[in-house]
Amino acid sequence: MEEVEEILKEANWCLGCKIKPCSKACPMHTNIPEFISKVKESNFEDAYNILIENNLFSHICSVICPQEDQCQGACIRGIKSEPTKIGKIETFVNEWALENNIKADIKKEESKNKRVAIIGAGPAGLSCSYELAKKGIKSVVFEKENNLGGILSYGIPDFRLNKDTVKNIVDVLKNLGVEFKTNMVLGENIHIDELKKDFDFVFIGVGAELSSLYKLSDEKLENVYDSDTFLRAYNYKNHIKNLGKVVVIGGGNVAMDSARAAIHMGAKEVSILYRRDREHMPAREIELEEALEDGVKFKELTRVISANSREGKIESVHCIKTTIVDGKAVDVSNEEFDYEADTIVFAIGLKPNKELLLKEGLALTDWGTIEVDENNQTCIENVYAGGDVVDNKSVVCKALASGKKASESILRKI
């Protein structure tokens, strides 16, 4: 009862603005004043249906989205006071529905004689399939992994996102008629030109697949991981043993997830080494705070140059102190030092597989992402793309939005 009273108080803080700056700042354009108005009436079921009709992934977004930079950050209340805690209200509504076994009232139109192939069962692909399914369009999702959900399954740890939430979404999609085929790899057992023969449209949502790394030693080193491999090991319960003292290179949310995963896998000590200071770290403040609570150490203004090793085993990393000049990290002369380490995790970003995409006939930007027009269509007629393979270093909600946008473009052609 106390929690409900707190949520109602928070909901009543919302002004219900007619210009809806919060909705405009939300990548999924959720009708925030409308769903909060239902919360004010204690009509949580209608509030839930408003959220789900627009965004099947509402529960996930409420937990992991950077609301402070999006909907909440645009709240008019926040100009002179505290903004409405939109994410908190949205989380409550979704968890209330789950606890009360409320099923979303998803309206599905009559089936149409059109088929769409979706490559990748991550946020962008799943979002695209949901919007098409509601309109009666048959989607077949091709996924290279055994598990569905993409980064939601293998990249975001369970201490941040309950995996049952992802499974529930996949179940809803299956009930809507979306078909899933696993162990299907673009460039190997599926190709765009072949899919175009059997499907009316193709959507590519394969994400950014390759980790960014740099050379630390001329010697072949043990216990050096990219964040993608490291987080998969944690999320798929293949925990890495004898991590010892772990150094995570990077300062974003993935670095925080990797560091906390290392602690959960039994690391003796975990440190994040980042070339800039905390003020310039791209990670959300809440992720930084939770990493600190878990015991992660922060070594700011530090750039890792190389690794010191003996017979392939890491003993320390060789670093140099940095300073911030015009927002950029600059090395400080004669300020080098060694930092003890047994394991290194690179968390400095992912990038698309340019070679694969070019072989499939796709035009790329200078950044190596797929080039798309304002409708998310690629250079190939009726082939669309979205997510990290289009907007690198994106966030989940933006990947969801790009999948939705592509579906709308496809629907305009049907």
C-alpha positions in Angstrom: 0.0 0.0 0.0 2.8 2.3 0.9 4.4 1.8 -2.6 1.1 2.5 -4.3 0.7 5.8 -2.4 4.3 6.7 -3.4 3.6 6.0 -7.0 0.3 8.0 -6.9 2.1 10.9 -5.4 4.7 10.7 -8.1 2.1 10.4 -10.8 0.2 13.5 -9.5 3.5 15.4 -9.8 3.1 15.1 -13.6 1.5 18.2 -15.1 -0.1 16.3 -18.0 1.4 18.7 -20.5 -0.4 19.0 -23.8 2.8 19.6 -25.7 4.2 16.4 -24.3 8.0 17.1 -24.3 8.5 13.8 -22.5 6.9 11.8 -25.3 8.8 13.7 -27.9 12.1 12.9 -26.1 11.2 9.2 -25.8 12.7 7.3 -28.8 9.5 5.1 -28.8 7.2 8.2 -28.4 5.3 6.6 -25.6 2.2 8.7 -24.7 3.5 9.4 -21.2 0.8 11.9 -20.0 -1.9 9.5 -21.1 -0.5 6.5 -19.3 0.2 8.6 -16.2 -3.3 10.0 -16.2 -4.6 6.4 -15.8 -2.1 5.8 -12.9 -3.6 9.0 -11.2 -7.0 7.2 -11.4 -5.4 4.0 -10.0 -6.4 2.4 -13.3 -3.2 0.5 -13.6 -4.5 -2.0 -16.2 -5.4 0.7 -18.7 -2.1 2.3 -18.0 -0.4 -1.0 -18.8 -2.3 -1.5 -22.0 -1.4 2.0 -23.2 2.3 1.2 -22.6 2.3 -2.2 -24.3 0.3 -1.2 -27.3 3.0 1.3 -28.1 6.0 -0.6 -26.8 6.0 -4.3 -26.0 9.4 -3.7 -24.4 8.1 -1.1 -21.9 9.2 -3.1 -18.8 12.7 -3.4 -20.2 12.9 0.2 -21.1 11.7 1.3 -17.7 14.5 -0.6 -16.1 17.5 0.0 -18.4 16.7 3.2 -20.4 18.6 6.4 -19.6 15.4 8.3 -18.7 17.4 11.1 -17.3 18.6 11.9 -20.8 15.3 11.2 -22.5 11.7 11.4 -21.3 12.6 12.4 -17.7 15.2 14.8 -18.9 12.6 16.7 -20.9 10.1 17.0 -18.1 9.0 20.6 -17.7 8.9 20.0 -13.9 12.6 19.5 -14.0 13.3 23.1 -15.2 12.7 24.6 -11.7 12.3 21.5 -9.6 12.5 17.7 -9.7 11.2 16.0 -12.8 8.5 13.4 -12.7 10.1 10.0 -12.1 8.6 8.6 -15.3 10.8 5.4 -15.3 9.8 4.6 -11.7 6.1 4.9 -12.6 6.5 2.8 -15.7 8.3 0.1 -13.8 5.6 0.0 -11.2 2.9 -0.4 -13.8 4.6 -3.2 -15.5 5.5 -5.0 -12.3 1.9 -4.6 -11.1 0.6 -6.2 -14.3 3.1 -9.1 -13.8 2.2 -9.7 -10.2 -1.6 -9.6 -11.0 -1.2 -11.8 -14.1 -2.6 -9.1 -16.4 -2.2 -10.0 -20.1 -1.9 -7.1 -22.5 -4.9 -6.5 -24.8 -2.9 -6.5 -28.1 -5.1 -6.0 -31.1 -4.1 -7.9 -34.2 -5.5 -7.1 -37.7 -6.5 -9.7 -40.2 -3.6 -11.6 -41.8 -2.3 -10.3 -45.1 -0.5 -12.2 -47.8 2.9 -10.6 -47.2 6.1 -12.0 -45.6 9.1 -10.3 -44.0 12.4 -11.9 -43.2 14.1 -10.4 -40.1 17.8 -11.1 -39.6 18.6 -10.8 -35.9 16.5 -11.4 -32.8 17.8 -8.5 -30.9 15.9 -5.4 -29.8 15.6 -3.9 -33.3 14.5 -7.2 -35.0 12.0 -8.1 -32.2 10.5 -4.6 -32.3 10.1 -4.7 -36.0 8.4 -8.2 -35.8 6.0 -6.9 -33.1 4.8 -4.0 -35.2 4.3 -6.1 -38.3 2.5 -8.9 -36.4 -0.1 -6.4 -35.1 -0.8 -5.4 -38.7 -1.2 -9.1 -39.8 2.1 -9.4 -41.5 4.0 -12.7 -41.2 7.6 -12.4 -39.9 10.2 -15.0 -39.8 13.1 -14.1 -37.5 16.5 -15.6 -38.3 18.9 -15.6 -35.3 22.5 -16.9 -35.3 22.4 -17.8 -31.5 20.5 -20.5 -29.8 19.0 -17.9 -27.5 16.6 -15.1 -28.6 16.9 -11.5 -27.5 20.3 -10.5 -28.7 22.0 -8.1 -26.2 19.0 -8.4 -23.9 20.0 -12.0 -23.3 23.7 -12.2 -23.6 24.9 -8.6 -23.0 22.9 -7.2 -20.1 23.5 -9.1 -16.8 20.7 -10.5 -14.7 21.4 -8.2 -11.9 20.2 -5.4 -14.2 17.5 -7.2 -16.2 15.5 -10.2 -15.2 15.8 -12.7 -18.1 12.2 -13.8 -17.6 11.1 -10.4 -18.9 12.8 -11.2 -22.2 11.3 -14.7 -22.4 7.8 -13.3 -21.8 8.2 -10.9 -24.7 9.4 -13.7 -27.0 6.4 -15.8 -25.9 4.0 -12.9 -26.8 5.6 -12.6 -30.2 5.2 -16.3 -30.8 1.6 -16.1 -29.8 1.2 -13.3 -32.4 2.5 -15.6 -35.1 6.1 -14.6 -35.3 8.3 -17.5 -36.3 11.9 -17.9 -35.1 14.7 -19.9 -36.6 17.9 -20.2 -34.7 21.5 -21.0 -35.7 20.9 -19.0 -38.9 24.0 -16.9 -39.7 24.0 -14.0 -42.3 26.8 -14.7 -44.8 26.8 -18.4 -44.1 23.5 -20.3 -44.2 21.4 -17.2 -45.1 22.0 -14.5 -47.6 20.0 -11.3 -48.5 19.6 -12.1 -52.2 18.2 -15.6 -51.4 15.8 -14.3 -48.7 14.5 -11.7 -51.2 13.3 -14.6 -53.4 11.1 -16.0 -50.6 10.1 -12.8 -48.8 8.5 -9.5 -49.8 10.8 -7.5 -47.5 14.0 -8.0 -45.4 15.0 -6.3 -42.2 18.6 -6.4 -41.0 19.1 -6.1 -37.3 22.4 -8.0 -36.7 23.9 -5.4 -34.3 27.5 -4.4 -33.9 29.2 -7.8 -33.8 33.0 -7.1 -33.5 34.7 -5.9 -30.4 37.1 -3.0 -30.4 40.5 -4.0 -29.0 44.1 -2.8 -29.2 47.4 -4.6 -28.9 48.9 -4.8 -25.4 51.9 -7.1 -26.0 53.9 -8.9 -28.7 53.5 -12.0 -26.6 50.3 -14.0 -26.8 48.4 -13.3 -23.5 46.1 -15.4 -21.4 43.1 -13.9 -19.7 42.4 -11.0 -22.1 38.7 -10.7 -23.0 36.5 -8.4 -24.9 33.3 -7.4 -23.1 31.1 -9.3 -25.4 32.8 -12.6 -24.7 33.1 -11.8 -21.0 29.4 -11.0 -20.6 28.3 -14.0 -22.6 30.3 -16.2 -20.2 28.5 -14.6 -17.3 25.0 -14.6 -18.8 25.2 -18.1 -20.1 26.5 -19.4 -16.8 29.9 -20.4 -18.2 31.6 -18.5 -15.5 35.3 -17.8 -15.9 37.4 -19.1 -13.0 40.5 -17.8 -11.3 40.1 -14.2 -12.6 42.3 -12.8 -9.8 42.6 -9.0 -10.1 40.6 -7.8 -13.0 41.2 -4.6 -14.9 38.3 -3.3 -17.1 39.3 -0.8 -19.8 36.4 1.6 -20.6 34.0 3.9 -18.9 30.5 3.2 -20.4 27.6 1.1 -19.2 29.2 -2.0 -20.7 32.3 -1.4 -18.6 30.2 -1.2 -15.5 28.3 -4.4 -16.4 31.6 -6.2 -17.1 33.1 -5.1 -13.8 30.1 -6.1 -11.8 29.9 -9.5 -13.7 33.6 -10.1 -12.8 32.7 -9.6 -9.1 29.8 -12.0 -9.4 32.1 -14.5 -11.0 34.4 -14.4 -8.0 37.2 -12.0 -9.0 39.5 -11.1 -6.2 39.5 -7.4 -7.0 38.0 -5.4 -9.9 39.2 -2.0 -11.2 37.9 0.2 -14.0 40.7 2.1 -15.7 39.4 5.0 -17.8 41.3 7.7 -19.7 39.0 10.5 -18.6 37.5 11.5 -15.2 34.2 10.5 -13.7 32.5 13.6 -14.9 33.3 12.6 -18.5 32.4 8.9 -18.2 29.6 8.0 -20.6 28.0 5.5 -18.1 24.8 6.4 -16.4 25.2 7.8 -12.9 23.1 5.0 -11.5 25.4 2.4 -13.1 28.4 4.1 -11.6 26.9 4.1 -8.2 25.9 0.4 -8.3 29.3 -0.6 -9.5 30.8 1.2 -6.5 28.3 -0.5 -4.2 29.4 -3.8 -5.6 33.0 -3.0 -4.7 34.4 -1.9 -8.0 37.4 0.4 -7.8 37.8 3.4 -10.2 41.1 4.5 -11.5 40.3 7.7 -13.4 42.5 9.7 -15.8 44.5 6.6 -16.7 45.3 5.2 -20.1 46.4 1.6 -20.4 49.4 1.4 -22.8 50.5 -2.2 -22.6 50.6 -5.3 -20.5 53.5 -6.8 -18.5 53.5 -10.6 -18.6 55.6 -13.7 -17.9 55.0 -16.7 -20.1 51.7 -15.3 -21.3 50.3 -14.6 -17.9 49.5 -11.0 -17.1 51.2 -9.5 -14.1 50.3 -5.8 -14.5 49.3 -3.2 -17.0 51.6 -0.3 -17.9 49.7 3.0 -17.8 50.1 6.7 -18.2 48.3 9.4 -16.3 46.1 11.7 -18.4 44.5 15.1 -18.0 41.4 16.7 -19.5 41.9 19.4 -22.1 38.8 20.7 -23.9 37.0 17.6 -22.9 39.6 15.3 -24.3 42.1 13.0 -22.5 45.7 14.1 -23.0 48.7 12.1 -21.8 50.8 13.7 -19.0 54.5 13.4 -19.8 56.7 11.3 -17.5 53.7 10.1 -15.5 53.8 6.3 -16.3 53.2 3.6 -13.8 52.2 -0.1 -13.5 48.9 -1.4 -12.1 48.6 -4.9 -10.8 46.3 -7.2 -12.9 45.7 -10.9 -13.7 42.8 -10.4 -16.2 42.0 -7.7 -18.7 38.6 -6.9 -20.1 38.2 -4.5 -23.0 34.9 -2.5 -22.9 35.6 0.2 -25.4 32.8 -0.5 -27.9 31.6 -2.8 -30.6 31.5 -2.3 -34.4 29.7 -3.8 -37.3 31.2 -6.6 -39.4 32.1 -4.4 -42.5 33.5 -7.3 -44.5 30.3 -9.4 -44.1 28.0 -6.4 -44.9 29.9 -5.5 -48.0 29.8 -9.1 -49.3 26.0 -9.0 -48.9 25.9 -6.0 -51.2 25.2 -3.3 -48.7 26.5 0.3 -48.9 28.2 1.5 -45.7 28.9 4.8 -44.1 32.4 6.1 -43.2 31.8 4.6 -39.8 31.2 1.2 -41.2 27.5 1.1 -40.4 24.8 0.3 -43.0 23.8 3.4 -45.0 20.0 3.9 -44.9 17.7 6.6 -46.1 15.1 8.5 -44.0 12.9 5.4 -44.1 15.6 3.0 -42.9 15.8 1.5 -46.3 19.3 0.3 -47.5 20.7 0.7 -51.0 18.8 -2.6 -51.8 15.2 -2.2 -52.7 12.8 -3.5 -50.0 15.7 -4.2 -47.6 15.7 -2.3 -44.4 18.1 -2.1 -41.4 18.1 -0.8 -37.9 19.8 -1.0 -34.5 23.5 -0.9 -33.8 24.3 -2.0 -37.3 22.9 1.4 -38.4 23.4 3.6 -35.3 26.6 2.4 -33.6 26.9 2.9 -29.9 23.1 3.2 -29.7 21.0 2.2 -26.6 18.3 -0.4 -26.4 15.4 2.0 -26.7 16.9 3.6 -29.8 17.4 0.2 -31.4 13.7 -0.6 -30.6 12.7 2.7 -32.2 14.6 2.0 -35.4 13.0 -1.4 -35.7 9.6 0.2 -35.3 10.4 2.9 -37.8 11.5 0.3 -40.4 8.2 -1.6 -39.8 6.2 1.6 -40.5 8.2 2.1 -43.7 7.4 -1.5 -44.8 3.7 -1.1 -43.9 3.5 2.0 -46.1 4.5 -0.1 -49.1 2.0 -2.9 -48.4 
